[in-house]
């Protein structure tokens, strides 16, 4: 497999991962909004908040990796 093909396959995998993480972020945001509106600030609220920020940070890491791989393709 050529190096550029391997990089393109990695990019496609990262984009799929980013799509999945985006879906989780949207879902968790809805859950957080619902819990906040009902003024339920128990364990579920705080656990959802922590998971939301973990997915958010993961999304930024994937975006950064996509940018690096795209720059790597430009160099080839």
N, C-alpha and C positions, 0 to 999 in steps of 0.2 A: 504494500500500500504506500502510495506516495505521501510525503510529509504534508502537503497541502490538503490531501483528502482526509488525513487523520485530524488535522486542525478543523476542517469543515465539519466533520462528524462530531467533534467535541463541541463546536459552536452550536450545532443542532441540539445536542443533548442538554447543553446549558440553557438554551432557549425554552426547551420543554420544561426543564426544572423551574425556570423563572415563571412560566405560565402556571404551573402547579402551586408555587409559592404565592403568586398573586391571588389565586383563587382562595387559598387559606387566609390570606390577609383580609380579603374582602369579607369572607365568612366570619372571621374573628372580630372584625370591626363591627359587623351587624350584631353579633352576640354582645359585645361590649356596650354598644349603644342601647340595646334592649335592657341589659342589666342595669345600666346607669339610669335609664328612664324609670325603671321600677324601683330604684333606690335599693338595690340588693348589692351590698358591698362585702359579701362573704368570701369564702375561699375560692369559689368558682370565678368570681370577678377578678381577683388578684392573680389567679393561675392563668386565666385567659389573657390578662394584660401582659404577663411575663412571656407567655408563648407568642403573643402578637409581636412583641418587640424582638424576640428571637428570630421569628420569620422575617421581620422587617430588616434586621441586620443581615440575615442570610441573603435576602434579595439584593441588598447593596453589594455584598461580596460577589454574588453571581454576575451582577451588572459590571463590576470592575473586571472580573475575569473575562467576560465577553469582550470588553474593550481591549484588554491585553491580547487576546487571541486574534481580534480583528486587526490590530496593529502588527501582529506577527505575520498575518497573511499579506499585508501591504509590503512587508520587507522581502517576501519571496518573489 
